[in-house]
Amino acid sequence: MKADYKGYRISTWPEQDNVTGLWNGRYRILDDKEIVAYESFAEPVHDENEAHEAANVEARAWIDKQ
């Protein structure tokens, strides 16, 4: 999923860990020049949709701190 937020572009996606079976919510934040400003992941969870939402929440929180 991609979203614009406060001058940044957020990309989020879930990834499943093949060993644990847990889902990681990954996110990448791009600045207004499409340069990666930050990239990380949310804590692992058991549900794919929860991972996606957690990544979105953490990305927005990072932007809010800037």
N, C-alpha and C positions, 0 to 999 in steps of 0.2 A: 504494500500500500504506500502511496505517496501523498503527502499533504504539505501545504504551505502554512507556516506558522511564524509570525513576527519577523518576517524577512528571511527566514530560513526555509529550506525544503527538507522534509523528513521522509526517509524511506524506512519501512519496517517490514520484517518478515520472520516467520517462525522456522526454526531448524530443529529436527529431532536428533538427539544424541543416540547413536547406534548402540552404545554400551549400556547406558542407564535407561533408555527409553523416554527420558524426560525431554520436554520442549524448552528451547532457549528462544527468547524473543530478541532478535538482533535489530539494531537500528544504526542508521547513518544519517548524519546531519550535514547538509551542504549550505554554504553561504550564498550570498547573492551573485557570486561569480562562479557558482557550481563547483567550488573547491570544498573538499571534505574538511569540515570544521571539527567533527568529533564522530567517533564510531565506537560502539560498545554493545553490550547485551544485558538483558534483564535476568534476574534470578530464574533458574530452571523451575518449571511447573509441570504438572501432569497433563494439561490440556493445551492443545494447539491454539485455540482462540484466546485463552488466557495469556499465553506467551505473547501473542501478537498485541493484545491490549496493554500488557505490561511494558512492552518495548515502546509503544506510543506514549504512555504516561511518563516513562523515564526520559525519553527524548525531549518532550515538552518541558519537563522539570529542568533539564540541563539548559535549555534555551532561556527559561525564566531566570536562571541564575546569572546569565551573562549581562 
